[in-house]
Structures are given as structure tokens and as C-alpha cells.
Amino acid sequence: MTLNSVWANPVGADRVLVIGQPGFKQLNLAPGVDYLRDPGGTRDWASVQATPPDQWQPVLTDSPSFGFDTATYWFRFTLSNQSSEPLDGLLEIAYPILDHVTVFAVPGRAPAFPLTLGDTLPYSERPLDHHNFLIPVSLEADQRQQFYLRVQTESAVQVPLIFWQRDAFYQDRQRYLMGQGLYFGMLVVMILYNLFIFFTVRHPSYIYYAFSIAGIGLFMAALHGFGFQYLWPQWPVLNQSAVVASLGVFGCFASAFTISLLQLKKNSPRYYYLLLTHAILYAWILIFSFLLPYKLSILIAIVVGFTACTSSLLSGSYLLYRGLREARYYVLAYSTLMVASIIMSLNKIGIVPRNFFTEHSMQISSMMEVVLLSFALADRINQERRQKYAAQQRALENEKLLRNERERYLEMEFNAKVDELKSQQKIIEAEAESRTKSEFLATMSHEIRTPMNGVLGMAELLQDTPLSPQQQQYLKVINSSGKALLNIINDVLDYSKIAAGKMELEDIDINLENLCLECASVFFVTAERKRLQFLVEIDSNLPAQIQGDPTRLRQILLNLLGNAFKFTQQGRIQLMVSTEDSSGAAQLRFQVADTGIGIPEPIRQNLFSAFVQADSTTTRQFGGTGLGLTISQRLVELMGGLISVTSQPGQGSRFCFTIPLRSQPPRAAPLQAEQYDAVRNSHVILVDESAEFLDLMQRQARPWGLDLHTAQSIEQGLECCRQAAVQVRNPVLLVVSSTLENNHGLACFSRLDQAQLLPECKRVVLTPLRPTPANDALQQAGVHHVIQKPVMWPQLREALFDVLCGRLEAPQTAQRNQPAQRATRRVLVAEDNPINQMVVCRMLVKMGVEYDVADNGRQALDMLLQDYALFDAVLMDCEMPVLDGYEATRLLRQQEAKLQRQRKPVIALTAHVLTEHKARAEQAGMDDFLCKPLEFEELQAKLQALFDTQDAVADRSGGDRRLLG
């Protein structure tokens, strides 16, 4: 290129660019160009021509570049052909993505002007077929021509102006197009090559790499105008978005390629998610490039591009540090791309001037990136080949080792088979031993329970005969000793079942309050005899019904309470039931605390082991097998809970266990709402010497709406009465312990009468089990109700409600509807043991029930078939000669079905207590189950339930009713 002459005057004067000298080829017009910024884009050519010269600014760089600016720019320059021949030239605007370009010429005799250009117009409207904007300019000899350009665009405002001699331009373009052809040709070859590799090896890295090359190729084609020229010449709308959209394609697949090449999901999950996020962002850029303005979308693409390139470099550097071979080429490739991206971005926003290097930096770096990443993929293929070869070598070595080891393996397999057979033999022997032990325990239980049934049954029957005091004492010893032996048998059987994994739990509704009262009532006499204070606190927030196994829960509580009473000689024992939340799950918490002898730390560590007590003197002094706590722990664990103990020697112990709380809505709560409303805010005065008892009652009464006041002496109680007489308008109830002040508690009522206080006050007295105040003394004191101590809140609550609501006589109304006529019941007793026959028959006589006796199952079946309607129920022993109870019941059910007779109730009598025996009884068709030794109350309850059912059926059918006497 030869620049013959440029003549420039200071700003404000005409600046003329001289062209046309001999040898002229091209001229960069920037030194002779002035520009004017029109922020609103409202000025026309006439007003621009009239603009004072001092408002025009000279271009101080090699190419006008103003970054992203929404303003309109006007440019002017003057060309002077000072040669003696006409000049046929071309004016090139070498930035093809300008939106709107209008060219004006002064003087305006040139017919082509004004000329409108831009990438918003179809490509076919351009005066010359070229990817840049070309304007033909012809100047006569010694002609001067002034040009004005109006430029408005959303892209970067870059207006590189070059004037060419026409032949020189086309010669230069041939070399330029050859270079561009090589560049794009190489990209196409690499795309096709990687697609071929992908379809051969099916590795995703190659398809990602091919599409990323396609993305960078489309970006370069759109940026340099080749896309508009060759790919979408009739779609200027697409041309507006092609630059950003191609960046989205490149970024999305380049991020995916990075993830696949570097195996980021396995090698670095943190960078994997980071690059995955950038891939998603690039996908959104691709979508929004057609929706958002170009300026906004390109700025977003630049920001995301910088962060993505930085993340890629960091991930590659990290894995290069960790020794990943292919990361070497990757880091080098993305380093060049990062530098080129920075240079290009700074150029587009107007910081770095436009020149050949800045204009083609992305092409140079992308070419290097393509080559380097191809090396990375090739290195990866070679590495995989080496790994495959190494794996084959290892396989051969392993095969060799396998052949060498095969004989030893076969020998070991043979020995292992022999050992396995021996182990199976031991398991079979152990199972047989366990089965034999279980059968032995069951048989021994049956054999022991059968005579025990006679002993305890006869002892219970003797209680109803005239006996001397000494005989009564002997009878009590017999009864208690027999029950103690029975408890030992039950503990051994329970432990055996738990150890064998055969313990099964029921899942039925439980009235928790009633269960706790039943357990506590067992120890009332013991508490009275040992002069121990026994307190039971049940949280008012507990549900009325829970689900679980009431028998096993009762067994745990009785074990813990029994231990507490056994090892406590003075002080108090407390049973506390509450709820707690543990890890978001509701738990039922039981605590049994005592002030007994306590447990040393070494003993506590093994306290829940079988047959363990504190020491040998404990067994001698207090008795027991040491199984109670072990069984309790296993039962708690079966319920899904935990049990623990805290204790200090000489200070007592506290046992605590928790089980999951599964509550159910109560099936029936009669009169509860009525009671609650009737006594709301009633004024109750409780006088007792125990501060702990008073505090407990006060806490329990609060949720029920009772206004409970407490006192620890008669004088304090009278003072409470005086205050109530003055302040209280609600019903007043006075509850006094008879043991106050050396059993002079009733004096409180007489002093109340003498003071003429609260004449309408209801009176309740708390008395010990023995001795109790005489009836005359109670009537004289005006007592409405008597409660025996130890008393718990539910008992006291019900008594208070009865007194306040006047329902003391309600229980007596239960028998008003009994019929006048009563018929005798008759029961068939099938039992082979004469002693047991005597026990059962005497119990039936005591109930007023007639009976017949059969010595075996065959005789019982014959008697039933002979006179089926004679018997109301059958008490069937399960193990009898000739025909056992199971088979007799099965045959009876078959005959009932065959003759279409009503089902006869059969209650099983057995000394077996294992679950399988109960299941066998149910399968045989028995209706209920009673364990020996029999208890009178249990037998009476079972028979009464059967007879009540029969009465209900008889009422519906119009038959006679026969009640148990």
C-alpha cells in the first residue's frame, strides 16, 4: 500500500485526503475523518451540514471505534483526486454487522447517493457482492468530493473506512478469501472428522467437540459477514441474532465437551456442577438471542463467556495438578481462547483500538484451540489404547495366576464344603437342642401347673370355709408361696420364649390410665404394710387410648414396681407417666423412682443380664431369680423402646423406659364432658400431712378446672375454710386425711361445725386400708364419701365428681333391670385329673352353676351329642387320654356344621402358656383360653361373658334368660 499524500488542516478547517497519485492502491481514511455524536438520532443531513465546524471532532485512532452506544454518529471526510486521470475506486466499511448506514456525497451530482446500507436490509440490496459494505466511488481528474456517513447500530460502533483502487482491492481480497477459506475449510474438516470418530467409537466427547467447532465457525462467519453473504442472505432478522446465537451454541457444547473430556463428574463434582450451570446458561442465551435486544444479549454472552472460560481454566488447571494428561492441552487451548476473548471484548467496547490483530484474534485463537483440543482427544485415545493394552496384560497375568490357583481353590472349596456340612450339622443339632429345651420347658410348665392348679384352687376354696386365725395365716402362706412359684415358672418361660425369638406382641387398644391404676393397686397393701408413700402421676396430656400389648406393658410395670417395693424399706415410691418428643416422634415415658438401697455402679453395668442381682446377699435377703429386669428390657426393646437406670447407693434408684406412642381416639368417654362442665371452678380443700402428695394432686387437678387448695394440718385446713366462706361462691368440697395429727383427722369436721363454717360443704375423708374409722364416727362427722389410701388422682377425681354431681348411688342402678326369674346354668367339665376336677367343680358350685364331668375327650363328645341343649358351655382340658381336647372340639364343630346346630362355647383349660398352644386351640375351634392354675375371678368373668352373649341372642329370639348367680 502506498499513501501518496494526506493534507490536513486544524479542526474547524477542511481536511482533504489526497488520492490518485501514481501507484496508489489504498488509503486508511481515519486520519482525515471527523465525527459528530447525535444522542437522540434526530438530526438530518441538512442540519448536520449546517453544524459549525468547531462541533466536529477528529478521529484520533486508526479506526473510529466507540463501543456499544445507542447514539447516532455522523462522519465526514473529503477525497481529492489530484491526478490527471479519472479514479475508479471503492469505499470499504470493514465492519459488516452495522445495522443502519447512510452515505451522502457533496456535491450531490453522483446519482448513487444517498446510499442506504446495513445488516437489517436483504443482502441483495447491496450495490456490490461482498461480505463488507462496499461503495463504488468514481472521481474525475482534479475532482474533490465530500462524503457524510450516518451510522446507527445496536452492535459496537466501529466504522473502519478504507478507500481502495478497484483492481488493488480485488487482488487483496483474493489473498484474504484464501486465508478465510483455509480457516473455515479446516473447521469443516475437523467437524466431519470428529463426527466420523463419534459414529465409530460412540464417545460423547467427539460429538460435543464437533458441535462446539460448528458454534465457533458460525460465530466467525456471522461476525465477518460470511454468514449473511452465503448462508442466510434473505434473512436479515436471523443476521441480527446470529452472533449471539452462535456463541450460545459454542458455549453450551464447549462446556459439555469440558465435562466429558476431563470426566468432571468423577474427577471433580464441584467443577462438574459449575460447568453444567454454564452449559444451561449458554442454552438460555441461545434461546433469548432471538428475543432480547442485541446489545443486552451480547453483553450477557460476554459476561457468561468470561465466567465460563475462567471456570474451564480452573477445572483444567486443577485436574492438571492432579495429573490428568489430557488437561495439558486443554489448559493451553483455553488460555489462548481466554486471551483472545479478552482482546476482542475490549475492542468491541472501545477500550482497545481496532487493528488486524484485534480483528482476527478470535480466529487465530480458535484455530489454535481446535488443534490443541484435537491433540487432547488424540492423547486420550492413545491413553485409552495404552490402558486397554495394560488391562489385557493384566488379564493375561491374572489368567495365569488363576490357572496356578485353581487346584488350590478346588482344594479350599472341598475343605469349605466339608466345614459347611459340619456347620449345618451343628446348626441342626443346636436347633434340635433348642426345640428339645422348649418342649421340655413347655412340658415341665404343664406338669408343674397341673398340681399347682390343685394347690391354689383348693387354697382359694378353703378361704370360704370356717377357719381359725392360725389356719387362715397358714392358708395365706400356702397361697402366696404357690403364686411365687407360679411367677418363677412364668419368668423362666418368658425368658425362654424371648431367647428363642418366639415372643409375639399384641396390638390392641389400651386404656393407659386404667392399666396404670391396675398395676398400682397391686401394691397398695404392701405400701400400707411397709408404711411407704406411693405416688402415681399420669400426665394430663396423655391420650385416653393407646395401641400396644397391655399384658406385656403390665408385666414391665409390675416388675419395676415390684423391685422398687422389694428394695425400699422407708420413704416413697413414685410411678410417673408422661410424653416426650424424640427426633420428631412422640414417645411414652414411664418412670419408677424409689428411695431404697440403691445400686452400685459395677452392678448397674450388668443389671439387665439374666440371673443377675446386686450380690449373693440380695438373693438371700430379698429372693427372686434375677430374670425380671432382663425380661423387662427385652420386652421394651420388642416394643421399639429403651430402658435405663440411674442410681446411687443409699439414695434410691430411678428406672425409666420409653416406647413409641401410638394413640387412638377413645372408644367411649361417658359423662366426661358433663363431669367437666359440672365441676368447673369448684372449690376443693385438700388436707393431708404429705407435701409431695398435695403438690401432685394440685398439678393433676389444674387441667380439670378444679380450684384446689391444700393444707398440711387441721389448723391450716380450717383457715382455708374461713377464706372460702368469705370469698367463694362456687360449691366447696373438703377432703381430709383421717391420719392427720395421730389419726385425729375427723376432728377437722367437728371444729368446722363448731365454727359454723360452710354448712353446705361436701365432705370426703381419706383413710388407710387399716384401721379405718368406725361408721358411727363417719356419720357423726357428716362424711359423704370415704376413699382408702394410698389414693391416686383418677380415684380422687372420680370420687370428687361423684360427690359434686350427686351420683354416689349411680352404680347401684346396674341391677334394676334384672329379670325376676333366674334359670340355672349347666357346664360340662372335660378334665382327666381328679384334683383339677375337684377345683373346677367347687368353683362352679361357688358361682351357682351346675356341672357334669367327663374324664376324656371321647366321653365329653358323646355327652354333648347325646343331649346337646343340656349344656350352656364346655370347659375342655387340652391334654386328655383316649381323645384330647383339640380333637374333641374339632369333631364337635364338624357335627355342629353337619346338623346345623348353634355353636356351643368351648373354653380351653391348659397348663401350656406358649403362643403355639393358643394358636392350636383357636384352629381346633375353641372360643377362649384359660391357663392353669385357674383363678376364681378369671373363670367367673369368662363364663359371665359367654352367658351374657347367650342372653343377648335369647332376647332377640324371644327365649328365656339364665344368669350366673
Secondary structure as UniProt FT lines:
FT   STRAND          5..7
FT   TURN            11..12
FT   STRAND          16..19
FT   TURN            22..23
FT   STRAND          26..28
FT   HELIX           30..32
FT   STRAND          34..38
FT   TURN            39..40
FT   HELIX           45..49
FT   HELIX           53..55
FT   STRAND          57..58
FT   STRAND          65..68
FT   STRAND          72..81
FT   STRAND          87..93
FT   TURN            96..97
FT   STRAND          100..106
FT   TURN            108..109
FT   TURN            111..112
FT   STRAND          115..117
FT   TURN            119..120
FT   HELIX           123..125
FT   STRAND          133..139
FT   TURN            141..142
FT   STRAND          144..152
FT   STRAND          156..158
FT   STRAND          161..165
FT   HELIX           166..201
FT   HELIX           204..223
FT   TURN            224..225
FT   HELIX           227..231
FT   TURN            233..234
FT   HELIX           236..261
FT   TURN            262..263
FT   HELIX           264..267
FT   HELIX           269..288
FT   TURN            289..291
FT   HELIX           294..321
FT   TURN            322..323
FT   TURN            325..326
FT   HELIX           327..348
FT   TURN            349..350
FT   HELIX           356..462
FT   TURN            463..464
FT   HELIX           469..499
FT   TURN            500..501
FT   STRAND          508..511
FT   HELIX           512..521
FT   TURN            522..523
FT   HELIX           524..529
FT   TURN            530..531
FT   STRAND          533..538
FT   TURN            540..541
FT   STRAND          545..548
FT   HELIX           550..566
FT   STRAND          572..582
FT   TURN            583..584
FT   STRAND          585..594
FT   HELIX           601..604
FT   TURN            605..608
FT   TURN            610..611
FT   HELIX           616..622
FT   HELIX           628..638
FT   TURN            639..640
FT   STRAND          642..648
FT   TURN            649..651
FT   STRAND          652..660
FT   STRAND          663..664
FT   TURN            670..671
FT   HELIX           672..679
FT   TURN            680..681
FT   STRAND          683..687
FT   HELIX           691..701
FT   HELIX           702..704
FT   STRAND          707..711
FT   HELIX           714..727
FT   STRAND          732..737
FT   TURN            738..739
FT   HELIX           740..743
FT   TURN            745..746
FT   HELIX           747..754
FT   TURN            755..756
FT   TURN            759..760
FT   STRAND          762..767
FT   HELIX           775..780
FT   TURN            781..782
FT   STRAND          785..788
FT   HELIX           793..805
FT   TURN            808..809
FT   HELIX           810..815
FT   TURN            816..817
FT   STRAND          826..830
FT   HELIX           834..847
FT   STRAND          850..854
FT   HELIX           857..866
FT   HELIX           868..870
FT   STRAND          873..877
FT   HELIX           885..899
FT   STRAND          906..910
FT   HELIX           915..924
FT   STRAND          928..931
FT   HELIX           936..957
//
